[in-house]
Amino acid sequence: MDYFGIIKKAYEVTTRHKFLWIFGILAGGYGGFKSMNFNFGNYSGNGSEWQKSLESFNWTNFWTIWGSLIVTLIVIFFALGIVMFILSIISQGALVGSVDKLSRGTKSDFRDGFKTGAHQFWRILGVMILYFLMILASLFVWLGPLIVAIMTKVYFLAIIWGILLFFVDLAFWVLIGLISPYSLRFIVLEKYGVWQSIRESLHFFRDNWKEVVVIFLLLMATSIAFGIALTLSVLLTGGVLLAIGFGIFLASQLTAIIYGVSVSLVFFVALLVIAGAYNSFYSSALTLTYNHLSKKSS
């Protein structure tokens, strides 16, 4: 198999069809929030002042004023999270269906891709849930007896079981990581059901395990190189922009605040677009790999 040819074609498909980047953005994972460190001044100590402050705080008045706003914000963010989760699943299917058509010379656009992803929504969700339950079950099989052995002070058995089952589970998790992308493609491109897509992806891996592992390692190396390049670019660009912002701050604080907000927004959007483009490239490479190997298998 021409591995670098697949990487090159995935790059060409991604750069020529920018609508794939939107699906790449929506299909990406969710970032976490860093914990914030606050300085409470006089409330540090033994905590008695902090406790007195909480006890004297008028919670009834607080919830009367802000309660409806807080509940509304919670509902909005919860609803937004559900919408983004749904769009993520649809976009995964949309990327696969769109790239498959484009690689075959068939026209595709955002609307067509979205329709493809939406039609396969429940099956994609089903296979995601099933893989999640498999991982959860493997954790239970590993940690359940381990915890029991520790609680009953059978430490020798706990060590043996913990080490042995860890490596068994690790191999199982790696296998899921290798076959799950192809289960998605069996669902979208072959219209298979949830269980059938998992079974066929196992057969697919059995018949083409060398090619699957090599493309996985190649994409992993590409991801590492991309991450390093992006980090260096962010540090370099961020340093220059920070220096400019400091110069503006010395001249005018208000202008510096406007500059900071504007640059941060542009920076965030740029990173979002870059991440979306790379996600679409990564998905395209896997779809092209599947198309090539499925022809070989047939």
N, C-alpha and C positions, 0 to 999 in steps of 0.2 A: 504494500500500500504506500502511495506517495504522501507521507505525513506532512511534509512541508508544502506540498501542493494543496492539500486540504486547508492548512493554515493560511496560505496565500489567497485561496478562493474565498475563505470565510472573511478575510480582511477586505477583499474587493466587494463582496456582497454587502458588508456592513457599511463601507464608505460610500457606496453608490446609492444606497437606499436609507436615507436619514430617518424615515419614519420608524425604522426598527429601533432607533435609539430611545424613542418614547416608551416602547414596550420594555426595553432594557432597563430604563429608569424605574418603571412600575413593577417589574419582575424582581428587582433587587431586594436584598434583605433590609431589615430595619436596624438603624443605629441606636445605641443605648445612650443614656444621659450620664455624664460624669457627675459624681457626687460633689456637692458644693460645700466648702468650708466657710462657716460663718464665725465671726468673732463676737461673742456675746458679752464681752467686757466683764462687768461685775457679776455676771451670772455663772462664771466659771467656778472657782472655789469648790465648796462642798455641795453645791446644788441647792442649799436651803433658800437662797434668795430667788432662784429660778422657780422653786416649788411654791413659794409664797406668791410670786407673780402670777403663776398659773391659777392658784386658788382664788386670788382676788380678781382675776380677769372676768369680765361680764360676758360669758358665753351666750347668754340669752339675747343680749343686745347685738352681739356680733352676728349671730345667725339670723336675727331679724333683718339686719341691714344687708348682709352679704350672702345669706344662705341660698336665696334663689339664683344669684349669679354663679355661685360655686357649683350648685347642682346642674345648672344649664351648661356650664363649661365642661363638667364631667360627662354629661350626655353627649355634647358635641364631639369631644375628643374620642369617646367610645364609638360613636357612630362613624366618625372619620376613620378610626382604626379598622372597623369592619369593612368599610368601603375600600380602603387601601389593600386589605387582605384579599378581598374579592378581585380587585383589579390586578393584584400580583398573580393570582392563579390564572386569570384570563390571559394575562400578558405572557406567561410562560407558554401556554398553548399557542398564542398568536405568533410568538417568535418561531416556534417549530414549524407551524403551518406556512407562514410567510416565506421563510428561508427555503423550505422544501419547494415551493412553487417557483421562487426566483431562481433557484439553482437549476431548475428544469426548463428555464426560459419562459415560464408562464408569468403573466403580469399579476402583481399583488400590491395592495395599498393598505393604509391604516384601517380603513373600514372593513376590508375583506379579512385582514388578520384578526381584528377584534371579533368579528363574527365567528371565525374558526375557533378562537379561544373560548368564547362564550358557549358555543355548542358542546364543548368538551369539559365544561367547568366541573360538573359533578363527578365525572370519572377521574379527573385530575385531583380533585379534592379527596376522593375516596382512596386513591393510591397513596397520597401523602399521609392520610390518617393511618392507613394500614402499615406503612413503613414506620411511622411514629410509634404505633402500638408494638411493632416487632422490636424496636430499640428499647422501649419501655419494659417489655417482657424479658429481654436479655439482661437488662439492669436488675430486674427483680430476681432472676435466677442467680445472678452473681452476688448481689448484696444481701438477699434474704437469708440464705444459709450462713453467709459470712457473719451477719449480725447475730444470728442465733448462736453460732459457735463462740463468738466473743462473749456474749452474755452468759453462756454456760461455762466460760473459762477454758474451753478446749482450744487453746491458742495455736497448738501445732496444726490442727485441722483447719483453723481459720487462715493460717499463713498459706498452707498448701492450696486450699480452695480459692483464696483470694488471688494468688499468683496465677494458678492454672486457668481459672475462669476469666480472669482479666484478658489474657492473651486469646482465649477462645472468643470472647466478646469483641475484642479488638479486630480479629479477623472477620467476624460477622459484620461489624460496622464498616470495615473497608469494602467488603463485598457489596453491602447496600449502597455505599457511595459510588461504586463502579457500575452497578446495574440500574439504579434508580433513574438516571437520566435517560436510559433507553426504554424504561417502562413508560415514561412520558411520551416518547416518540412512537411507541407501539399504540398508545391510546390515541394520539392526535392523527398519525399518518395511516394507521391500519384499522382504526376504530374498534380496537379490542376493549374488552371489559377490564375491570380492576384486577381480578385474579389472573385472568389470561395474560394480561400485559406483564405481570410479575413473572409468571411461568415462562413466557416467551423471552423475556429479558435474561432469565437464567440460562436458557438454551442458547441465546445469542452470545452470552459471555463464554459459555462452554465451548462454542464453536470458533470464537474469535478472540479468546482471552489475551493473546499476545498483542494484537492490534489495539484492543481496548485499553490495556495497561500502558502501552507506549504512548497513545494519544493523551491518556490521563496525565502521565508524567510530563509530556511535552507542554500541555496546557498549564500544568502546575508551574513549570519552569517559566513559562510566559507570564503567568500571574505574578510570580516573584519579581521578575524583571520589570514588569509594568508597575508593581507596587513601589519598587526602589526608585524608578524613574519619576513616578508621580510624587513621591515623598521629597525627593531632591528638588523637583520643580516647585513644589509648594513652599519649601523652606527658602529657596532662592527668591521666588517672586514675593513671598510674604515678607522677607527681610527688606527688600527694596521698597515695597509699599509701606511697611512700618516706618522706615527711615523718612519717606516722603511725608507720612502722617505726622511724625514728630516735628518735622520742619514747619508744617502747617499749624500744628498746635502752638508752637512758639509765636506764630504771627497772630492767630485767632483761634480761641478754644471752640467757639460755635462752628466755625468753618471746619475745624478738625473733627467735630462730632458728626457733621453732615458727611464729610469725606469718609469717616470710619464706617458709618452705616451703609453708605453707597457701595464702598469697596467690598465690605463683608457680604452684602447681598449678591454682587456680581461674582465674587469669589465662590460663594455657595452654589450659585446656579451653574457656574463653569465646572465645578467639581461634579455636580449632579449629571451634567451632560456627558462628561468624560466617563463617569462610572456607567452610565446608560449605554454609551457606545461600546465600552469593553464588555459589558454583560451580553450585549447582542452579538458581539464577535465570538465570545465563548460559546454561547448557545448555537451559533451558526456552525462552528467547528464540530460540535457534537452531532448536529443534524446531518452535516455532510459526511461525517464518519459513518453514521448509521446508514445513510443512503448507499454509500460505497460498499459497506460490508453486507448489507442485506442483498445487494445484487450478487455479491460473491457467494452468499449462502444459497441463493436460489439457483 
